[in-house]
Amino acid sequence: MDFLKKVLRMFTQGRGVPVKGFLSSFFRTNEEDYTEAEYVEIDVERNTEAVAPTLRDAKTGAVIVNEDVWRENKYRPPYSAMKNPINLHELMERQPGESDDADAVGTWFGRLVRKILRVLKKYHRMFAKNIELQCAQALQTGKITLRDDKAGVTYELDYGQSATHLPVAAINWGSSGAKPVADVTSLCDVIAADGEADPAIAVFGARAWQDILADATFEKMIQRDGLGLGSVNPGLKDKGARYMGWAMFGSHRLELWIYNSKYKTLSGGANKYDYLDQDKVIVTTSLEDLDLRVVFGGVPTLGMKAPFDGVVPPVVTYDGFIRVHNRVFEDEQQDTYTAESKMRALAIPVSIDRVGCLTTRSA
């Protein structure tokens, strides 16, 4: 195996490899979703329950029914790019993970390559968080809003989610008179009717979960000697989420999850933000019935040039997940090499009628 293949394995296997976030795991990327295009074309589906009409007489011919269940299908994936200039004088100092033994230090070029690979791998993990944020936004709002390192909005896209799929509880959960079970059931009924598939998963924000646990109706549902309509038995933890059990909401059996992972931004300092709003509940059909995608657009690049073309992979694809383009370029006057990584990814809720999000508390 040549060195470049070994480096590629380092990116895609072992410690520090980007992994799908919990909500990203609801989305998939097929081979055809990796493109080199400026725009990607994909249909956002609207389901219809219309019954086929019956003809009065076979001689009258077929009834014209236009194919009107698709939304605009041309999207321009946003650009994400990060870079890190590395001055050659920095390489005279001991690097993380090295001993002070001169023999262990190696050449300045070896140090440079190690630092470049470490930087790029970090960027790849940051790209994975970008995708998790997009997926979280698409599921909660039906919109994508991305910001730059100064917190300025640089990309906005509205998929036109129906208002009935984004309900707000009439009475704030946790307040007297609130009806959490009825609220979730109502959203399930809407998804079942519009999406023509059974709701199967509910993902709770942290406070929404505490609120429904304190609800008397839900408590009776999950009591062992109660109605037998659910069971709360925390178990599997997966990518920042925890499986909490199951419950019947009307005629819909939902697997219950709580998700409270957080992220930071370059503009927010030490502040952390919830991927899933603490007062929201995402409801979806089973993963088998969902068509949620992350698609990739083309990235213009001059490619990887010598002497790095044999040691740094210009493109890294994490199968079924992200595709990242790498580049290293030099500034001779400044004795600097710059490691750069780019990605163009967009989360698209194709089967948008099969997802919904309930706001459990309003301001």
N, C-alpha and C positions, 0 to 999 in steps of 0.2 A: 504494500500500500504506500503510495507516495505521500509526501508531507502535506500537500493541500487537502487530500482526502482525510488525513488524520485531523487536520484543523477543522474541517467541516464536521467531523464526528464530534469534536470538542464542543462546537456550537449546538449540536442537536441532541447530545447525550450527556449524561452525568450531571454534576452539581451546577447550579446557577442557570440551568436551561429555562427559557421562558415556558410557562405552562398556561393553559387556558384558565381564566377565572371561572367562577361558578356560573355566572350568567352568560359568559362566552360559550360555555358548554351546551347551551340551548341552540347555538348557531353552528353552522357547518360551512366548510369551504370545499367544494368539489374541484377537480382539476380544471374544469372550464371556467372556474371563478378566478383563476390566476390569469390576468390578461396583460397585454402591453398597450392597451388603448387609453386614450385620454378620457373617454366616457365608457361606462359599462351599461349594457342594456339588459334589464331584467324586469319581469312583470310583477307588480304588487297586486296580489289577487283579491278580488271581492267575490264572495260566494253569492249564489242566488238560489232561492228555493222554488222558483217558478216551475209549475207543472207544465209539461208539454201539452200544447193544445190539440184538440181532436178536430179533424176535418168534418164538415157537413157532408162533403162528397169527395171522393178520391179525385174526381175530375177537376176540382177547383185548384189543385196544386198546393205546394207547401206554403206554410205561413212564414213570412220573413221575420226573423228574430236576430237583431244585431248583437254581435259579441261586444257587450258593453260592461263586462265585469272586471276590466283591467284598468289600473291607473297608469299615468305617465311612467315610462319604463327606462328613461335615459338619465343616468346619474354620473356626476363627476366626483370621483373619490378625492378626499382632501389629501394634501401633502403634509407629511411629517418628516422633519429632518433635524439631525443633531450632529454636532461636530466638536472635536477636542484637539486644539493645537498642542503639539508636543515639541518643546524645544530640546535640541540635542544636549544642551548643557545639563538638563534635568537628569539625563541618563547616567551622569557621573555619580549620582547619589544611589544608595541602596534602595532597591524597590521592594514593595510588600511581598513577603514570602521568601525573600533571599536572605542568605547568611552574609556575614561580613567577609567570608573567605573569598579572596580574589578569584580563585579558580571556579567558585560557584557562580560568580557574577556573570561570566561570559562576556561576549563582545557587546559593544554599544548597539549593534544592529539586532542582536538577540534580545537585548533588553527592550529595544524599540518595538519589535514584533510582539513580545509578550504584553507590553503595555497597550498596544493597539488592539490586540485581541480582547484584553480585559475590558477596555473601553467599549468596544463594539458589542460585546456580550451584554454589558450593562444597558446599552441603548436598546437592544432587542427585548430585554425585560420591560423596559419603559414602554416600548411599542405595544407589548402585550397588555399593559395596563390601559393604554389608550383605547384598545379594542374593547376591553371590559367596560370602560366608561361608555363607549358608544352603544354597546349592547344594553347596558343598564338604562340609558336614556331612551333608546328605541322601545324598550318594553314598558317603561313607566309613562312616557309622554307621546310616543309616536313621532318624536322629533330628535334631531341630532344638533347639538350646539357645542362647538369646539372653540377653544381659546388658545392664544399664544402665550409666551412666557411672561407677558406683562398683563395678563388677564383680559386682554382685548378679544372680542369675538371675531374669529376669522372664518368661521364656516357655520352655516345654518341650513338645515334641510327639514322640511315638514312632510311626513308621509301621509298626512291627512287621516289620522286615526279618528274613528267615529266618537262623538261625545259620549254615547251610551257605553262605550268601552272604557271610559275614563271617569267613572262616577265619583261623587264626593258624598260621604256619609251625611245624611240629613241631620243627625245628631252626633257630635264628636264622640268617638269611642272613649270610654273612661268617664263619660258624663252620665247623669241620671237619664234614663229613657233611651240610651243608645241601644242599637240592635245589630251587633256585629255579625251574628249568624245570618240574619235576614239580608244584610248588606252584601255579604259574600255570595249568598245563594242567588241574589238578584243578578249579580255580575255573571255568575256561572250560567244562568238562564240565557242571558244576552249572548254570551260566547257560543253556547250550544246552538242557539237559533241562527246566529249570523255565520258562524264558522262551520256549521254542519258536522261537528265533532264534539265528543264529550270532554268537558274540562277534567283535568286529572292532577294538576299540580298547583299548589299555592305557596308562594314565597313571601314570607312576612318580614317587614322591617322590625327592628328590635322593640320599639314601643307598641306597635300594632300587635305583636305577639303577646306582650304582657297584658295589653288591654283585653284581648279575646280570652286569655286564660282566666281573667278576673270576671268574665261574663257568666252570669248564672245559667243561662241557657246552654252555653258551650260546656260549662262544668258538668251539667247533667248528661250531656252527650257522651262525655269521655269517662265518666265514673264507671268503675268496674261493675258495680251493682246498679247502674243507672239504665239508660235507654239502649246502651250497646250500639251507639251510633258513632263511635270513635275510640281512639286510644292514643294517649300521649306517652310515648316511651322513647326518650331521646337516645339516638344511636349514632349512625354513620355520620362522620364529619368529612366534608368534601369541599376543598378549595375555598375555605372560609365560611361555608354554610354547614348547618347541622340539620339532619333529618330528625323531625320531632314526633312523627306518628301519622295517623290518618283520621279523617272524620267525614261524615256524610253531611253535605249541605244540600238540603232538598233531596233530589234524586242523584246527586253528583258526589262520587267518592273522590276526595282530594288527598293526595300525599302532601304532608305539611313540612315545610322547611322554614328555617329562620336564617337570614343572611345579614351579617353586620360588618362585613369587611370594609375597610376604608382605604383612601388613597390621598396622596399629597400632590400639590402642584408646584411648579417652579416659582410661581408668583405668591404662593400662600405661606411661605416660610415653613414653620413647624406645624401649621394647622393641618388637621386631617378631616376628610369629608367622606360621607357615606356614599357608597355606590348605590345602595337602595335606601331611599328616604325612610326614616324610622317610622313614619306614619303612612306607609303605603303597603299594599298587598298586591303582588303580581299573580295573576291567574292565567294558566295556559292549558292547552290540551296536552296529551302525552307527546313526548319528543318524537315518537314515530309519526304522529299526525301533524307535526309542525314543519314548516319550510321557512327557516330563518337562515340568512346567509351572511357571511363576511366575504366581500369581493375585493379584488385588487386591481388597480389601474397601473398603467405603464409609468416607469420612472426614467426620465432622460438622464443619461450618464455617459461620461467618456470612458467608463470602464476602469479596470484595475491595471495599472502600468508597472513596469519593472522598477525596482526589484521586488515588488510586493505581489506581482501576479501569480507567483508560485507558492506564496505562503499565506495570503489572505483571500478567502473566497469572495468574489464580487457579488454573488447572490446566495442567500441562505433561505431555504424553504423548510419550515417546520410543518410536516405533512398534515393536511387538514386544518392548518392554523395560519400562521403569518408567513409572509414572504418579505424579506428585507434585502435592500441593495447597499453594498458597502463600497467605499472608495477611500484611497489614501493618496494625498497629493502634497507637494513640497513647496516651500518658499525658501529659495536659496539664500536670499539676502538676510533672512531672519534665522537661518539654520533651524528651520521648523518643518516638521511633518504634521499634517492634519488628518486625523481619522474621522470619517464621516459616514453616517448611516441614514438611509431614507426609506420611507414606506408610504404607500398610498392604499389605505384600507377604508372600507365603508361597510357598516352593519346595515343590512336591509331586512326588515320584517316582511318577507314575501307573503306569508299567510297571515296578514295583519288582523283578519277577523277572528283568528284563533287565540288571540292574546288580549288581555285587558289589565287595567290597574286601578285599584280602589284607593282613594285618599281617605284615611280614617279620621283625620283631624284637619280642620281648616282654620285659618287664622281668624 
